[in-house]
Amino acid sequence: MTNSWTDIRNTDLVIIMGGNAAEAHPCGFKWVTEAKANRGAKLIVVDPRFNRSASVADYYAPIRQGSDIAFLLGLINWCIQHDKVQWAYTKAFTNASFVVKEGFAYQDGLFTGYDEEKRDYNRDSWEYEIGPDGYAVVDETLQHPRCVWNLLKQHVAVYTPEMVERICGTPKEKFLHIAEMIGECSSPTKTMTSMYALGWTQHSKGSQNIRGMAMLQLILGNIGVRGGGMNALRGHSNIQGLTDIGLLSNMLPGYLNLPIEKEADFATYISTRGFKPLRPNQMSYWQNYKKFFVSFMKSMYGDAATAQNDWAYDYLPKLDVPNYDILRMFERMKKGEVNLYFCQGFNPLQAFPNRAKLAEGLSKLKMLVIMDPLQTETARFWENHGVFNNANTASIKTEVIQLPTTCFAEDEGSLVNSGRWLQWHWPGGSPPGEARTDAWIMAQIHLRLKEMYRKEGGAFPDPIVNLNWSYKNPEDPSPEELAKEMNGSALVDVFDPNDPTKKILEAGKQLSGFGLYRDDGTTAGGCWIYAGSWTEAGNMMARRDNSDPDDTGAYLKWSFAWPANRRIIYNRASADLDGKPWDPSRKLIEWDGTKWTGYDVPDIAPNAKPGDVGPFIMNPEGTGRLFVRKMMRDGPFPVHYEPFESPVANVIAPKVRGNPVARVFADDWKQFADIGDPNFPYAGTSYRLTEHFHYWTKNNHVNSVLQPQQFVEISEELAREKGIVKGGWVRVWSKRGEIFAIAVVTKRIKPLTVDGKTVHVVGVPIHWGFVGAARKGFPANVLTPFVGDANIETPEFKAFMVNIEPSTGPVA
Amino acid sequence: MNMELSRRAFLRTSGAGLAGSTLGAFGFGEAEAAVAAYVKPFHLANTVEARNTCTYCSVACGIIIFSKGDLRKGEKADIVHIEGDADHPTNRGTLCPKGAALKDIVKSETRLTQPMVRKPGSDKFEPIAWDAALDKIARAMKDDRDANFIAKNKDGVTVNRWLTTGFLAASATTNETAFATYKVVRSTGMLGFDNQARV
């Protein structure tokens, strides 16, 4: 989230698209209710189903899953055509005026530089023109034919209301009604918030779905303001924290990147991370990258990371592909290229697509290690449960070790919510039986490995034997020690270079913020964005003062929000060019003539004059980006691409199948239904129910009573066509597998007309398996295709093709 | 007055049931509401409170765990009740149908309580001691890493990567657990390292 849950109360208009907050985030959704009740805010819901959020919306429109980009670019086009643009904001705070290099072009669904064989682009032309002064060329009049604004206008022109209807199945008048509601928020005193979740991310173009809305929010002037923003409603309780700390194939903590093998040495790696400002006076905060990187390496390797050995740069593994993401790892498993796999509180047999492929992969492992508080299907993938898990037990040679761990109620530490609040919690109960904390287990594994490498030697022992593990009890590092380590501390006394009598840092003291991080090895800090969370003043994450002066929803003294306890990021953009709030009734910060002050921690240097420094301080432009340069694999602007399985060909680019740069493994192509395949005529989608959380709560008796049994949801029209009765059994199958479920025949789903063709939607809730207190059932991933988003490899769970027929139910 | 009966009667006449009502959504069905009337004074006087955060979604509702026994005094603590934290700015004491049933996930019959091993080809899990399990795991890691570690790529560039072992990290563990996990996994050179955020 750019904003926070409690800030939603400040909005005028909520759009829920790509999520279903009333169902999946009920206690956060209450802030929508507050905004409606107290401010007269309106709620728009756009979804293939008339879902729980839609049931309390002011306006609902249906959309075919996988067509969101056409809808969003349609909205941008409509706003441009009808002058519903916050011009002062757009001109000054976005890159609308930046001139793009000659040679950049877009045609028939593809940008310049496409290589069909590699399914990749040469992105060199997707950049700004750089002037003789070394800065990007801008045309503040927006007249230049290659300025971002004119390229955008041209790019979105095809997405007319008629085209939106043709692609999305959303009736034109409904689209227009929504466009008018949204267009009102181009006023500096009206704002809209976007609440989205996996309904947008789980597509082969998920990242571009989100960009589409971010671009719309920028031209409406809704980023950085109270009641506005791009608000990702994240899933698990600490999925934000694990992302922040970089537990991803290609990441280091704090959104730093793991090196790739072309970056053979540290000098090469850091040379592309200078982040020289692209306009005069810009902050380009990533210029501090080296400080964050070196401090991280000091935290990892202590005295073994020195200037002489490039801060132990060689200790980091180097990537030869963009990612060894989970899809790639299961592909490798299937090919017999993986021997050991760990699942820490993760149930991939349920959570990744094409279950049959996942089971085949797991069967080829030598060892599978499970760390979990609960039984999972993954831990028992070898167990035969008839149709629910038809494993050939005796033939599966994988050794499985299952380790019992504590759960939230038995451990201490911090979790990061969607609004970036790091909230500390305390244990309430003793662990059951012999369950231990994950940190203890990781310490045990590390200490054993270290001991073996010391004794026996082996492959490159250095990063293991030199890992900084200086905890009071190395067998069991404490949450306090680990939290302090992430915050960062001074390793030696540091003196002001201009005044050697002045000590700026004292050895052993916690750093108060990331501004004190240094690139000379004198500070250590595991995750720079968490600096300030545990300072010499104590544990800021444990703060529980819920005061909220003037009811702004900021709660600055409750817990700690990264970065720097800032509650709304980009908040400089809440004020105009002179530093006055766009909307005085929703003041966030303002320029008082000498400094920025207000209700939030300013997202700008406190003394940076309003006219000089742009609000988007992380970007070298100082602006938000409508054109994202070469930073995304599939284009500087979003394009409507069909899902890999789709009822229709791409109307705007009939030759393009799916996202043209999404990675597809050879065997998986064969398991995709053809476009418009009559064997798989219905558009499937997956979703959650409020009574369940993924595959956990079927282990809970109460939740299993509330929603005991799997169902699929279809329209009355489809039910009639197929002779399916309400409450009767159906079989649903895709090119990858079949499930049996009870049919819920509902008015909540209606057939859509897409490119002149009737498209029926089949909804498949995800929550069932063969373990737990609920009735046995089939997880939705039996059906879904093995392909991910082109940028980050999040699987395409939300749009796939199936068939359906009445059935007598599963034969166990 | 019989509190239980009057509360029940009130709920019945107002037509509130667990599934449909606002109270129901907050976890107070008929029976719960009645029990709550007893439990309130009881749990404040007889239990120890711990502030915690709901383990499910990222709304991160504040909760209070009530236990018999005090962990801070080194005692065993048995959780008897969990409710929403009224002081919390986000949820202000409310919980959803999942949060309202948190105690039952902590106490689920399918909680794991001891290390187990499933041997190749076997149709069952068998108990194994912690030390034996951890020794086995560490040995398997070392052997696999030593056999398959890639120190240099074909161009002679130092790459120090290990691709034959992978690690999926949790997403409901704490930041502190995540950082300990990060250090241990990354120090081995493993690249098949991800968390639930990938989904």
HADDOCK unambig.tbl for C-alpha pairs under 7 A between the chains (distance, minus, plus):
assign (segid A and resid 5 and name CA) (segid B and resid 90 and name CA) 6.66 0.50 0.50
assign (segid A and resid 6 and name CA) (segid B and resid 90 and name CA) 5.92 0.50 0.50
assign (segid A and resid 25 and name CA) (segid B and resid 57 and name CA) 6.86 0.50 0.50
assign (segid A and resid 25 and name CA) (segid B and resid 59 and name CA) 6.56 0.50 0.50
assign (segid A and resid 26 and name CA) (segid B and resid 96 and name CA) 6.12 0.50 0.50
assign (segid A and resid 27 and name CA) (segid B and resid 59 and name CA) 6.95 0.50 0.50
assign (segid A and resid 27 and name CA) (segid B and resid 91 and name CA) 5.76 0.50 0.50
assign (segid A and resid 27 and name CA) (segid B and resid 94 and name CA) 6.93 0.50 0.50
assign (segid A and resid 27 and name CA) (segid B and resid 95 and name CA) 6.41 0.50 0.50
assign (segid A and resid 27 and name CA) (segid B and resid 96 and name CA) 6.38 0.50 0.50
assign (segid A and resid 28 and name CA) (segid B and resid 59 and name CA) 5.63 0.50 0.50
assign (segid A and resid 28 and name CA) (segid B and resid 90 and name CA) 6.97 0.50 0.50
assign (segid A and resid 233 and name CA) (segid B and resid 58 and name CA) 6.94 0.50 0.50
assign (segid A and resid 234 and name CA) (segid B and resid 57 and name CA) 6.98 0.50 0.50
assign (segid A and resid 234 and name CA) (segid B and resid 58 and name CA) 5.39 0.50 0.50
assign (segid A and resid 235 and name CA) (segid B and resid 57 and name CA) 4.98 0.50 0.50
assign (segid A and resid 235 and name CA) (segid B and resid 58 and name CA) 5.61 0.50 0.50
assign (segid A and resid 236 and name CA) (segid B and resid 56 and name CA) 5.54 0.50 0.50
assign (segid A and resid 236 and name CA) (segid B and resid 57 and name CA) 4.57 0.50 0.50
assign (segid A and resid 236 and name CA) (segid B and resid 58 and name CA) 5.67 0.50 0.50
assign (segid A and resid 236 and name CA) (segid B and resid 171 and name CA) 5.91 0.50 0.50
assign (segid A and resid 236 and name CA) (segid B and resid 172 and name CA) 5.94 0.50 0.50
assign (segid A and resid 237 and name CA) (segid B and resid 55 and name CA) 5.43 0.50 0.50
assign (segid A and resid 237 and name CA) (segid B and resid 56 and name CA) 5.25 0.50 0.50
assign (segid A and resid 237 and name CA) (segid B and resid 57 and name CA) 4.75 0.50 0.50
assign (segid A and resid 237 and name CA) (segid B and resid 58 and name CA) 4.46 0.50 0.50
assign (segid A and resid 237 and name CA) (segid B and resid 60 and name CA) 6.18 0.50 0.50
assign (segid A and resid 237 and name CA) (segid B and resid 171 and name CA) 6.79 0.50 0.50
assign (segid A and resid 237 and name CA) (segid B and resid 172 and name CA) 5.16 0.50 0.50
assign (segid A and resid 238 and name CA) (segid B and resid 58 and name CA) 6.78 0.50 0.50
assign (segid A and resid 238 and name CA) (segid B and resid 171 and name CA) 5.11 0.50 0.50
assign (segid A and resid 238 and name CA) (segid B and resid 172 and name CA) 4.88 0.50 0.50
assign (segid A and resid 238 and name CA) (segid B and resid 173 and name CA) 6.51 0.50 0.50
assign (segid A and resid 238 and name CA) (segid B and resid 174 and name CA) 6.79 0.50 0.50
assign (segid A and resid 239 and name CA) (segid B and resid 171 and name CA) 4.74 0.50 0.50
assign (segid A and resid 239 and name CA) (segid B and resid 172 and name CA) 6.80 0.50 0.50
assign (segid A and resid 239 and name CA) (segid B and resid 196 and name CA) 6.74 0.50 0.50
assign (segid A and resid 239 and name CA) (segid B and resid 197 and name CA) 5.76 0.50 0.50
assign (segid A and resid 241 and name CA) (segid B and resid 175 and name CA) 5.83 0.50 0.50
assign (segid A and resid 242 and name CA) (segid B and resid 171 and name CA) 6.25 0.50 0.50
assign (segid A and resid 242 and name CA) (segid B and resid 175 and name CA) 6.76 0.50 0.50
assign (segid A and resid 242 and name CA) (segid B and resid 178 and name CA) 6.30 0.50 0.50
assign (segid A and resid 243 and name CA) (segid B and resid 197 and name CA) 6.54 0.50 0.50
assign (segid A and resid 245 and name CA) (segid B and resid 179 and name CA) 6.70 0.50 0.50
assign (segid A and resid 247 and name CA) (segid B and resid 182 and name CA) 6.24 0.50 0.50
assign (segid A and resid 247 and name CA) (segid B and resid 193 and name CA) 6.63 0.50 0.50
assign (segid A and resid 247 and name CA) (segid B and resid 194 and name CA) 5.51 0.50 0.50
assign (segid A and resid 247 and name CA) (segid B and resid 195 and name CA) 5.98 0.50 0.50
assign (segid A and resid 248 and name CA) (segid B and resid 193 and name CA) 5.57 0.50 0.50
assign (segid A and resid 248 and name CA) (segid B and resid 194 and name CA) 4.11 0.50 0.50
assign (segid A and resid 248 and name CA) (segid B and resid 195 and name CA) 6.14 0.50 0.50
assign (segid A and resid 249 and name CA) (segid B and resid 191 and name CA) 5.35 0.50 0.50
assign (segid A and resid 249 and name CA) (segid B and resid 192 and name CA) 5.79 0.50 0.50
assign (segid A and resid 249 and name CA) (segid B and resid 193 and name CA) 4.72 0.50 0.50
assign (segid A and resid 249 and name CA) (segid B and resid 194 and name CA) 5.42 0.50 0.50
assign (segid A and resid 261 and name CA) (segid B and resid 159 and name CA) 6.25 0.50 0.50
assign (segid A and resid 264 and name CA) (segid B and resid 157 and name CA) 6.18 0.50 0.50
assign (segid A and resid 264 and name CA) (segid B and resid 158 and name CA) 6.93 0.50 0.50
assign (segid A and resid 300 and name CA) (segid B and resid 183 and name CA) 6.65 0.50 0.50
assign (segid A and resid 314 and name CA) (segid B and resid 158 and name CA) 6.97 0.50 0.50
assign (segid A and resid 316 and name CA) (segid B and resid 160 and name CA) 6.99 0.50 0.50
assign (segid A and resid 316 and name CA) (segid B and resid 189 and name CA) 6.50 0.50 0.50
assign (segid A and resid 317 and name CA) (segid B and resid 159 and name CA) 5.55 0.50 0.50
assign (segid A and resid 317 and name CA) (segid B and resid 160 and name CA) 4.88 0.50 0.50
assign (segid A and resid 317 and name CA) (segid B and resid 161 and name CA) 4.65 0.50 0.50
assign (segid A and resid 317 and name CA) (segid B and resid 189 and name CA) 4.97 0.50 0.50
assign (segid A and resid 318 and name CA) (segid B and resid 159 and name CA) 4.77 0.50 0.50
assign (segid A and resid 318 and name CA) (segid B and resid 160 and name CA) 6.68 0.50 0.50
assign (segid A and resid 318 and name CA) (segid B and resid 161 and name CA) 6.39 0.50 0.50
assign (segid A and resid 324 and name CA) (segid B and resid 191 and name CA) 5.94 0.50 0.50
assign (segid A and resid 324 and name CA) (segid B and resid 192 and name CA) 4.85 0.50 0.50
assign (segid A and resid 325 and name CA) (segid B and resid 192 and name CA) 6.26 0.50 0.50
assign (segid A and resid 325 and name CA) (segid B and resid 194 and name CA) 6.41 0.50 0.50
assign (segid A and resid 326 and name CA) (segid B and resid 194 and name CA) 6.72 0.50 0.50
assign (segid A and resid 329 and name CA) (segid B and resid 192 and name CA) 6.35 0.50 0.50
assign (segid A and resid 337 and name CA) (segid B and resid 164 and name CA) 6.09 0.50 0.50
assign (segid A and resid 338 and name CA) (segid B and resid 164 and name CA) 4.25 0.50 0.50
assign (segid A and resid 338 and name CA) (segid B and resid 165 and name CA) 5.77 0.50 0.50
assign (segid A and resid 339 and name CA) (segid B and resid 164 and name CA) 5.55 0.50 0.50
assign (segid A and resid 339 and name CA) (segid B and resid 165 and name CA) 5.86 0.50 0.50
assign (segid A and resid 340 and name CA) (segid B and resid 164 and name CA) 6.75 0.50 0.50
assign (segid A and resid 340 and name CA) (segid B and resid 165 and name CA) 4.60 0.50 0.50
assign (segid A and resid 340 and name CA) (segid B and resid 166 and name CA) 6.42 0.50 0.50
assign (segid A and resid 341 and name CA) (segid B and resid 165 and name CA) 5.59 0.50 0.50
assign (segid A and resid 341 and name CA) (segid B and resid 166 and name CA) 4.78 0.50 0.50
assign (segid A and resid 341 and name CA) (segid B and resid 167 and name CA) 5.74 0.50 0.50
assign (segid A and resid 342 and name CA) (segid B and resid 166 and name CA) 6.22 0.50 0.50
assign (segid A and resid 342 and name CA) (segid B and resid 167 and name CA) 4.54 0.50 0.50
assign (segid A and resid 342 and name CA) (segid B and resid 168 and name CA) 5.86 0.50 0.50
assign (segid A and resid 343 and name CA) (segid B and resid 167 and name CA) 6.23 0.50 0.50
assign (segid A and resid 343 and name CA) (segid B and resid 168 and name CA) 4.90 0.50 0.50
assign (segid A and resid 343 and name CA) (segid B and resid 169 and name CA) 6.50 0.50 0.50
assign (segid A and resid 344 and name CA) (segid B and resid 168 and name CA) 5.90 0.50 0.50
assign (segid A and resid 344 and name CA) (segid B and resid 169 and name CA) 4.97 0.50 0.50
assign (segid A and resid 344 and name CA) (segid B and resid 170 and name CA) 5.07 0.50 0.50
assign (segid A and resid 345 and name CA) (segid B and resid 169 and name CA) 6.81 0.50 0.50
assign (segid A and resid 345 and name CA) (segid B and resid 170 and name CA) 4.52 0.50 0.50
assign (segid A and resid 346 and name CA) (segid B and resid 168 and name CA) 6.65 0.50 0.50
assign (segid A and resid 346 and name CA) (segid B and resid 169 and name CA) 6.83 0.50 0.50
assign (segid A and resid 346 and name CA) (segid B and resid 170 and name CA) 5.57 0.50 0.50
assign (segid A and resid 373 and name CA) (segid B and resid 111 and name CA) 5.58 0.50 0.50
assign (segid A and resid 373 and name CA) (segid B and resid 112 and name CA) 5.57 0.50 0.50
assign (segid A and resid 374 and name CA) (segid B and resid 110 and name CA) 5.70 0.50 0.50
assign (segid A and resid 374 and name CA) (segid B and resid 111 and name CA) 4.44 0.50 0.50
assign (segid A and resid 374 and name CA) (segid B and resid 112 and name CA) 5.39 0.50 0.50
assign (segid A and resid 375 and name CA) (segid B and resid 110 and name CA) 5.66 0.50 0.50
assign (segid A and resid 375 and name CA) (segid B and resid 111 and name CA) 6.45 0.50 0.50
assign (segid A and resid 375 and name CA) (segid B and resid 112 and name CA) 6.45 0.50 0.50
assign (segid A and resid 383 and name CA) (segid B and resid 123 and name CA) 6.46 0.50 0.50
assign (segid A and resid 393 and name CA) (segid B and resid 121 and name CA) 6.08 0.50 0.50
assign (segid A and resid 393 and name CA) (segid B and resid 122 and name CA) 6.93 0.50 0.50
assign (segid A and resid 393 and name CA) (segid B and resid 123 and name CA) 6.18 0.50 0.50
assign (segid A and resid 394 and name CA) (segid B and resid 121 and name CA) 4.21 0.50 0.50
assign (segid A and resid 394 and name CA) (segid B and resid 122 and name CA) 6.20 0.50 0.50
assign (segid A and resid 395 and name CA) (segid B and resid 121 and name CA) 5.77 0.50 0.50
assign (segid A and resid 396 and name CA) (segid B and resid 120 and name CA) 6.47 0.50 0.50
assign (segid A and resid 396 and name CA) (segid B and resid 121 and name CA) 5.25 0.50 0.50
assign (segid A and resid 397 and name CA) (segid B and resid 120 and name CA) 4.04 0.50 0.50
assign (segid A and resid 397 and name CA) (segid B and resid 121 and name CA) 5.05 0.50 0.50
assign (segid A and resid 398 and name CA) (segid B and resid 120 and name CA) 5.23 0.50 0.50
assign (segid A and resid 399 and name CA) (segid B and resid 118 and name CA) 5.68 0.50 0.50
assign (segid A and resid 399 and name CA) (segid B and resid 119 and name CA) 4.97 0.50 0.50
assign (segid A and resid 399 and name CA) (segid B and resid 120 and name CA) 4.95 0.50 0.50
assign (segid A and resid 400 and name CA) (segid B and resid 117 and name CA) 5.59 0.50 0.50
assign (segid A and resid 400 and name CA) (segid B and resid 118 and name CA) 4.91 0.50 0.50
assign (segid A and resid 400 and name CA) (segid B and resid 119 and name CA) 6.71 0.50 0.50
assign (segid A and resid 401 and name CA) (segid B and resid 116 and name CA) 5.83 0.50 0.50
assign (segid A and resid 401 and name CA) (segid B and resid 117 and name CA) 4.51 0.50 0.50
assign (segid A and resid 401 and name CA) (segid B and resid 118 and name CA) 6.43 0.50 0.50
assign (segid A and resid 402 and name CA) (segid B and resid 115 and name CA) 5.61 0.50 0.50
assign (segid A and resid 402 and name CA) (segid B and resid 116 and name CA) 5.11 0.50 0.50
assign (segid A and resid 402 and name CA) (segid B and resid 117 and name CA) 6.17 0.50 0.50
assign (segid A and resid 403 and name CA) (segid B and resid 114 and name CA) 6.85 0.50 0.50
assign (segid A and resid 403 and name CA) (segid B and resid 115 and name CA) 4.62 0.50 0.50
assign (segid A and resid 403 and name CA) (segid B and resid 116 and name CA) 6.67 0.50 0.50
assign (segid A and resid 404 and name CA) (segid B and resid 112 and name CA) 4.89 0.50 0.50
assign (segid A and resid 404 and name CA) (segid B and resid 113 and name CA) 5.57 0.50 0.50
assign (segid A and resid 404 and name CA) (segid B and resid 114 and name CA) 5.75 0.50 0.50
assign (segid A and resid 404 and name CA) (segid B and resid 115 and name CA) 5.95 0.50 0.50
assign (segid A and resid 408 and name CA) (segid B and resid 55 and name CA) 6.15 0.50 0.50
assign (segid A and resid 413 and name CA) (segid B and resid 174 and name CA) 5.49 0.50 0.50
assign (segid A and resid 413 and name CA) (segid B and resid 175 and name CA) 6.91 0.50 0.50
assign (segid A and resid 413 and name CA) (segid B and resid 176 and name CA) 6.33 0.50 0.50
assign (segid A and resid 414 and name CA) (segid B and resid 174 and name CA) 5.25 0.50 0.50
assign (segid A and resid 414 and name CA) (segid B and resid 175 and name CA) 5.65 0.50 0.50
assign (segid A and resid 415 and name CA) (segid B and resid 174 and name CA) 5.31 0.50 0.50
assign (segid A and resid 415 and name CA) (segid B and resid 175 and name CA) 6.04 0.50 0.50
assign (segid A and resid 417 and name CA) (segid B and resid 58 and name CA) 4.74 0.50 0.50
assign (segid A and resid 417 and name CA) (segid B and resid 59 and name CA) 5.97 0.50 0.50
assign (segid A and resid 417 and name CA) (segid B and resid 60 and name CA) 5.56 0.50 0.50
assign (segid A and resid 418 and name CA) (segid B and resid 58 and name CA) 5.23 0.50 0.50
assign (segid A and resid 418 and name CA) (segid B and resid 59 and name CA) 6.32 0.50 0.50
assign (segid A and resid 425 and name CA) (segid B and resid 51 and name CA) 5.85 0.50 0.50
assign (segid A and resid 425 and name CA) (segid B and resid 52 and name CA) 4.43 0.50 0.50
assign (segid A and resid 425 and name CA) (segid B and resid 53 and name CA) 6.34 0.50 0.50
assign (segid A and resid 426 and name CA) (segid B and resid 50 and name CA) 5.85 0.50 0.50
assign (segid A and resid 426 and name CA) (segid B and resid 51 and name CA) 5.82 0.50 0.50
assign (segid A and resid 426 and name CA) (segid B and resid 52 and name CA) 5.66 0.50 0.50
assign (segid A and resid 427 and name CA) (segid B and resid 50 and name CA) 6.37 0.50 0.50
assign (segid A and resid 428 and name CA) (segid B and resid 50 and name CA) 5.20 0.50 0.50
assign (segid A and resid 428 and name CA) (segid B and resid 65 and name CA) 5.62 0.50 0.50
assign (segid A and resid 428 and name CA) (segid B and resid 66 and name CA) 6.86 0.50 0.50
assign (segid A and resid 428 and name CA) (segid B and resid 67 and name CA) 6.30 0.50 0.50
assign (segid A and resid 428 and name CA) (segid B and resid 77 and name CA) 6.91 0.50 0.50
assign (segid A and resid 428 and name CA) (segid B and resid 79 and name CA) 6.65 0.50 0.50
assign (segid A and resid 429 and name CA) (segid B and resid 67 and name CA) 6.54 0.50 0.50
assign (segid A and resid 429 and name CA) (segid B and resid 77 and name CA) 4.65 0.50 0.50
assign (segid A and resid 429 and name CA) (segid B and resid 78 and name CA) 5.34 0.50 0.50
assign (segid A and resid 429 and name CA) (segid B and resid 79 and name CA) 5.42 0.50 0.50
assign (segid A and resid 430 and name CA) (segid B and resid 76 and name CA) 5.76 0.50 0.50
assign (segid A and resid 430 and name CA) (segid B and resid 77 and name CA) 5.16 0.50 0.50
assign (segid A and resid 430 and name CA) (segid B and resid 78 and name CA) 6.48 0.50 0.50
assign (segid A and resid 432 and name CA) (segid B and resid 113 and name CA) 5.71 0.50 0.50
assign (segid A and resid 433 and name CA) (segid B and resid 113 and name CA) 4.58 0.50 0.50
assign (segid A and resid 433 and name CA) (segid B and resid 114 and name CA) 6.37 0.50 0.50
assign (segid A and resid 434 and name CA) (segid B and resid 113 and name CA) 5.39 0.50 0.50
assign (segid A and resid 434 and name CA) (segid B and resid 114 and name CA) 5.15 0.50 0.50
assign (segid A and resid 435 and name CA) (segid B and resid 113 and name CA) 5.47 0.50 0.50
assign (segid A and resid 435 and name CA) (segid B and resid 114 and name CA) 6.35 0.50 0.50
assign (segid A and resid 438 and name CA) (segid B and resid 177 and name CA) 6.39 0.50 0.50
assign (segid A and resid 439 and name CA) (segid B and resid 177 and name CA) 5.05 0.50 0.50
assign (segid A and resid 439 and name CA) (segid B and resid 180 and name CA) 6.04 0.50 0.50
assign (segid A and resid 439 and name CA) (segid B and resid 181 and name CA) 6.92 0.50 0.50
assign (segid A and resid 442 and name CA) (segid B and resid 180 and name CA) 6.88 0.50 0.50
assign (segid A and resid 442 and name CA) (segid B and resid 181 and name CA) 6.03 0.50 0.50
assign (segid A and resid 442 and name CA) (segid B and resid 184 and name CA) 6.65 0.50 0.50
assign (segid A and resid 445 and name CA) (segid B and resid 134 and name CA) 6.53 0.50 0.50
assign (segid A and resid 445 and name CA) (segid B and resid 138 and name CA) 5.81 0.50 0.50
assign (segid A and resid 446 and name CA) (segid B and resid 184 and name CA) 5.89 0.50 0.50
assign (segid A and resid 448 and name CA) (segid B and resid 138 and name CA) 6.20 0.50 0.50
assign (segid A and resid 449 and name CA) (segid B and resid 138 and name CA) 5.90 0.50 0.50
assign (segid A and resid 449 and name CA) (segid B and resid 142 and name CA) 6.74 0.50 0.50
assign (segid A and resid 458 and name CA) (segid B and resid 146 and name CA) 5.75 0.50 0.50
assign (segid A and resid 459 and name CA) (segid B and resid 146 and name CA) 4.93 0.50 0.50
assign (segid A and resid 459 and name CA) (segid B and resid 149 and name CA) 6.50 0.50 0.50
assign (segid A and resid 463 and name CA) (segid B and resid 187 and name CA) 5.22 0.50 0.50
assign (segid A and resid 463 and name CA) (segid B and resid 188 and name CA) 6.83 0.50 0.50
assign (segid A and resid 464 and name CA) (segid B and resid 187 and name CA) 5.39 0.50 0.50
assign (segid A and resid 464 and name CA) (segid B and resid 188 and name CA) 6.14 0.50 0.50
assign (segid A and resid 467 and name CA) (segid B and resid 187 and name CA) 6.79 0.50 0.50
assign (segid A and resid 479 and name CA) (segid B and resid 176 and name CA) 5.50 0.50 0.50
assign (segid A and resid 482 and name CA) (segid B and resid 176 and name CA) 5.28 0.50 0.50
assign (segid A and resid 483 and name CA) (segid B and resid 176 and name CA) 5.73 0.50 0.50
assign (segid A and resid 546 and name CA) (segid B and resid 89 and name CA) 6.31 0.50 0.50
assign (segid A and resid 691 and name CA) (segid B and resid 97 and name CA) 5.61 0.50 0.50
assign (segid A and resid 691 and name CA) (segid B and resid 98 and name CA) 5.87 0.50 0.50
assign (segid A and resid 692 and name CA) (segid B and resid 98 and name CA) 6.51 0.50 0.50
assign (segid A and resid 693 and name CA) (segid B and resid 56 and name CA) 6.70 0.50 0.50
assign (segid A and resid 699 and name CA) (segid B and resid 105 and name CA) 6.76 0.50 0.50
assign (segid A and resid 699 and name CA) (segid B and resid 108 and name CA) 6.22 0.50 0.50
assign (segid A and resid 699 and name CA) (segid B and resid 110 and name CA) 6.26 0.50 0.50
assign (segid A and resid 700 and name CA) (segid B and resid 104 and name CA) 5.71 0.50 0.50
assign (segid A and resid 700 and name CA) (segid B and resid 105 and name CA) 5.11 0.50 0.50
assign (segid A and resid 700 and name CA) (segid B and resid 108 and name CA) 5.81 0.50 0.50
assign (segid A and resid 701 and name CA) (segid B and resid 104 and name CA) 6.82 0.50 0.50
assign (segid A and resid 702 and name CA) (segid B and resid 101 and name CA) 6.39 0.50 0.50
assign (segid A and resid 703 and name CA) (segid B and resid 98 and name CA) 6.87 0.50 0.50
assign (segid A and resid 772 and name CA) (segid B and resid 110 and name CA) 6.60 0.50 0.50
assign (segid A and resid 793 and name CA) (segid B and resid 198 and name CA) 6.88 0.50 0.50
assign (segid A and resid 794 and name CA) (segid B and resid 198 and name CA) 5.35 0.50 0.50
assign (segid A and resid 794 and name CA) (segid B and resid 199 and name CA) 5.02 0.50 0.50
assign (segid A and resid 795 and name CA) (segid B and resid 199 and name CA) 6.34 0.50 0.50
